[in-house]
Each structure stands twice: as C-alpha cells, then as structure tokens.
Amino acid sequence: MPEPAGAADAIDPVRLRRAFGMYATGVTIITALHPAQGPVGITANSFSSVSLDPPLLLFSLSRQSFSLQPLLESPGFAVNVLRDGQHELSHRFAAGGREKWSGLAWHEGRHGAPILGGTIAAFECAHHAQYDGGDHVIVLGRVLALDTDAGGEPLLYFHSRYRSIGEEVGPDV
Ligand SMILES: Cc1cc2nc3c(=O)[nH]c(=O)nc-3n(C[C@H](O)[C@H](O)[C@H](O)COP(=O)(O)O)c2cc1C
C-alpha cells in the first residue's frame, strides 16, 4: 500500500524542539501536595487557558517526569504563574530531584496544593481529565480558586532564554 505523501519524512525532534521554542510563553510552576510523598512541583510553560464555563486550564507533563505519578495521585494541583525576576525559581523546579523545596517559602492553598510566594497569579485546581499526549500526558484542571496581582509583570520564556516583557505595541484589544 502506498504511504501518504510526507509520511516517511520523520520530523527531526531537535528541529521540532527549536521550532516549538519560537512560541513565546510565560512560565508556571505546577505544584501538588501528595498525601504520602509531600510537595512536588515542576516548571512548565505548556500551560494554557481552556474554558471559562466550566473554568478549565491545561498543561502537559512529560511521562519521564518524577512528578508525574505523585501529581496525578494528588487530589488537585496549583498553577503558580511566575513574576518577572523569578527565573531562579523556574530553574530550581526545572531540575530533577527532591531539593526543589528546601528553604522555599510556600503555604497550603484553600484546596491543599502548595502556593508559592511572590507570583503574579495562582490557580488552584481539581483534576478534571487526562488525555494521551504522546510522550506527555495532557492534564486538564477545573479551577476552584484563583488569586492575581493585576499590576504585576510576568517572567517570559522564548528561544531557551528567560525574558522580561517589552514595550506595548498596537491598540487595546
Ligand atoms: C521553561 C521551562 C518549561 C518547561 N515546561 C515543561 C512542561 O510544560 N512540561 C514538562 O513536563 N516539563 C517541562 N519542563 C521540564 C521540567 O521542568 C523538568 O523536566 C523537571 O526536571 C521535571 O522535574 P521532575 O522530574 O522532578 O518531575 C520545562 C522546563 C523549563 C526550563
């Protein structure tokens, strides 16, 4: 049977990663409090808003991640949206291992997930659904509570580098 055009042209993962990196994002730390293992968290820029009614958001989590199992086993999770200048926190939660929490300021949110200090927004979520995302799991959360600092500026991530927000351009939309 003939292959569909282009099917034999595998996408080079190095080029793909670089191309994905051309999409500028904010930076979040996804946290959960596992009943037995304690706090877990990872840096994630795959966060996306999904739905206002019901209130849903998503992120994708690598199947290789140590945090995958404890995060999915926890009753819920929090999405901590990093503020400009919090790149060291992002770096800390992007490293594997258990040293992420030592000496760190956090408190338990209303629904039990760890809330980090100094962020510009935090969403507390219950698990809503999970979907296959290839080498990642797509995790949908239902927002139970949120907190924002409307005047704050976000930490940005583009092309493997952290950035600050630049000048406003164009009209209000
Ligand atoms: C800016 C940035 C964004 C990231 N986004 C994601 C993401 O969306 N999903 C993911 O699974 N890993 C992401 N990572 C990688 C994880 O943070 C990293 O693999 C972490 O070590 C996982 O920790 P764990 O193995 O202890 O769970 C990102 C890393 C950085 C620096």
The ligand as an SDF file (V2000), in Angstrom:
LIG
                    3D

 31 33  0  0  0  0  0  0  0  0999 V2000
   10.9160   26.9970   30.8310 C   0  0  0  0  0  0  0  0  0  0  0  0
   10.6650   25.5210   31.0150 C   0  0  0  0  0  0  0  0  0  0  0  0
    9.4350   24.9900   30.6970 C   0  0  0  0  0  0  0  0  0  0  0  0
    9.1540   23.6270   30.8910 C   0  0  0  0  0  0  0  0  0  0  0  0
    7.9210   23.1460   30.5820 N   0  0  0  0  0  0  0  0  0  0  0  0
    7.6240   21.8490   30.8090 C   0  0  0  0  0  0  0  0  0  0  0  0
    6.3170   21.3610   30.5630 C   0  0  0  0  0  0  0  0  0  0  0  0
    5.4210   22.0870   30.1350 O   0  0  0  0  0  0  0  0  0  0  0  0
    6.0690   20.0500   30.8230 N   0  0  0  0  0  0  0  0  0  0  0  0
    7.0310   19.2010   31.3010 C   0  0  0  0  0  0  0  0  0  0  0  0
    6.7480   18.0160   31.5330 O   0  0  0  0  0  0  0  0  0  0  0  0
    8.3010   19.6440   31.5500 N   0  0  0  0  0  0  0  0  0  0  0  0
    8.6110   20.9460   31.3300 C   0  0  0  0  0  0  0  0  0  0  0  0
    9.8650   21.4300   31.6070 N   0  0  0  0  0  0  0  0  0  0  0  0
   10.8660   20.4920   32.1320 C   0  0  0  0  0  0  0  0  0  0  0  0
   10.6370   20.1590   33.6060 C   0  0  0  0  0  0  0  0  0  0  0  0
   10.5300   21.3230   34.4060 O   0  0  0  0  0  0  0  0  0  0  0  0
   11.8280   19.3070   34.0920 C   0  0  0  0  0  0  0  0  0  0  0  0
   11.9000   18.1290   33.3040 O   0  0  0  0  0  0  0  0  0  0  0  0
   11.7750   18.9320   35.5560 C   0  0  0  0  0  0  0  0  0  0  0  0
   13.0770   18.4730   35.9050 O   0  0  0  0  0  0  0  0  0  0  0  0
   10.8410   17.8030   35.9050 C   0  0  0  0  0  0  0  0  0  0  0  0
   11.0980   17.5010   37.2670 O   0  0  0  0  0  0  0  0  0  0  0  0
   10.7840   16.0780   37.8900 P   0  0  0  0  0  0  0  0  0  0  0  0
   11.4540   15.0260   37.0250 O   0  0  0  0  0  0  0  0  0  0  0  0
   11.3780   16.1830   39.2710 O   0  0  0  0  0  0  0  0  0  0  0  0
    9.2950   15.9250   37.9040 O   0  0  0  0  0  0  0  0  0  0  0  0
   10.1580   22.7790   31.4040 C   0  0  0  0  0  0  0  0  0  0  0  0
   11.4190   23.3150   31.7390 C   0  0  0  0  0  0  0  0  0  0  0  0
   11.6680   24.6720   31.5450 C   0  0  0  0  0  0  0  0  0  0  0  0
   13.0090   25.2390   31.9150 C   0  0  0  0  0  0  0  0  0  0  0  0
  1  2  1  0
  2  3  1  0
  2 30  2  0
  3  4  2  0
  4  5  1  0
  4 28  1  0
  5  6  2  0
  6  7  1  0
  6 13  1  0
  7  8  2  0
  7  9  1  0
  9 10  1  0
 10 11  2  0
 10 12  1  0
 12 13  2  0
 13 14  1  0
 14 15  1  0
 14 28  1  0
 15 16  1  0
 16 17  1  0
 16 18  1  0
 18 19  1  0
 18 20  1  0
 20 21  1  0
 20 22  1  0
 22 23  1  0
 23 24  1  0
 24 25  2  0
 24 26  1  0
 24 27  1  0
 28 29  2  0
 29 30  1  0
 30 31  1  0
M  END
$$$$
